[in-house]
């Protein structure tokens, strides 16, 4: 199966989040076709998590919590380091007190 272009996946993900009443926005646009994607989930209490897309053993795509429930400044620093290594990185920020991100849905493996 062909992998979706990054900008297509990001647009669909933002629409899906919006349909669930979850506020999200792009804080950094990466390469439109092949950029990696990171998702920051801000809990609105000074804490956040950082999710990144990963490849499983079978080659399929999934999501992994790179940083789980840490001070938001720590997550922001990790994002800054990642952007320093990869200028094509997309970064999406979700603001949700309950920490909803929908990344556990297999249809979002992308």
KAVEN-V754559 format. One record per pair of residues at least 6 apart in sequence whose ideal C-beta (glycine too) atoms are under 7 Angstrom apart, sorted by the first residue. I is the first residue (numbers start at 1). J is the second residue. D is the distance in whole Angstrom. If there is no record, write none. Layout:
# KAVEN-V754559
i,j,d
I,J,D
I,J,D
This chain:
# KAVEN-V754559
i,j,d
4,110,5
5,32,6
5,33,5
6,30,6
6,31,6
6,32,6
6,33,6
6,34,6
6,35,4
6,37,6
6,90,6
7,32,4
9,37,7
9,110,4
10,26,7
10,37,7
10,90,6
10,92,7
13,92,7
13,108,6
14,24,6
16,102,6
17,24,5
17,94,7
17,102,6
20,102,7
22,94,6
22,96,5
22,100,5
23,95,5
23,96,7
24,92,6
24,93,7
24,94,4
25,93,6
26,90,7
26,92,6
27,91,5
27,93,5
28,83,6
28,89,7
28,90,7
28,91,4
29,90,6
30,36,7
30,88,4
30,89,5
30,90,4
31,88,4
34,88,7
35,88,4
35,89,6
35,90,5
36,53,7
36,86,6
36,88,7
36,89,5
36,90,7
37,53,5
37,90,5
37,92,7
38,50,6
38,51,7
38,52,5
38,79,6
38,82,6
38,89,6
38,91,5
39,51,4
39,92,5
39,94,7
39,101,6
39,103,7
40,48,6
40,50,6
40,75,6
40,79,6
40,91,7
40,93,5
40,94,7
41,48,6
41,49,5
41,51,7
41,94,5
41,96,7
41,99,5
41,101,5
42,48,5
42,72,6
42,93,6
42,94,7
42,95,5
43,97,6
43,99,6
44,95,6
44,97,5
46,71,7
46,72,6
47,69,6
47,70,7
47,71,6
47,72,6
48,70,7
48,72,4
48,75,4
49,65,6
49,67,6
49,68,5
49,69,6
49,75,7
49,99,7
50,66,5
50,67,4
50,75,5
50,78,6
50,79,7
51,63,5
51,64,7
51,65,6
51,66,7
51,101,7
51,103,6
52,64,6
52,66,5
53,61,6
53,63,6
54,62,6
54,63,7
54,64,5
55,61,6
56,62,5
60,109,6
61,109,4
61,110,6
62,109,6
63,103,4
67,74,7
67,75,5
67,78,6
79,91,6
82,89,6
83,89,5
94,101,6
102,108,6
